[in-house]
């Protein structure tokens, strides 16, 4: 892997680490809120709010950790087309992560400071991956013109 490729993968893995920790945090916070609520009322059902944060958090976990996995596959691609495909999938997963982060924030699961921090990390990854994908598309345009 090139030095740039190593750098991108390091950023993807670091983002994945943050997403895993955020998932753990969100679920722990939701459980704490639920424990406080359940002391007041006894119910054997799983509350909808706990399900909502668990589902949103799980979607972010899947998308956010998939970025590094797809980037790793891209760097070990068997062809230029495979590299391009995996690079674009990594970009799509990064953009999907944006969506889940935004929804978690809009619904009060992330405060402003948490949102700004994780959002800026995601934004940086998207910019890096967009740059790579644009370069890949430029190479295809040159091939078509020759």
Secondary structure, 3 states (H helix, E strand, C coil): CCHHHHHHHHHHHHHHHHHHHHHHHHHHHHHHHHHHHHHHCCCCCCCHHHHHHHHHHHHHHHHHHHHHHHHHHHHCCCCHHHHHHHHHHHHHHHHHHHHHHHHHHHCCCCCHHHHHHHHHHHHHHHHHHHHHHHHHHHHHHHHHHC
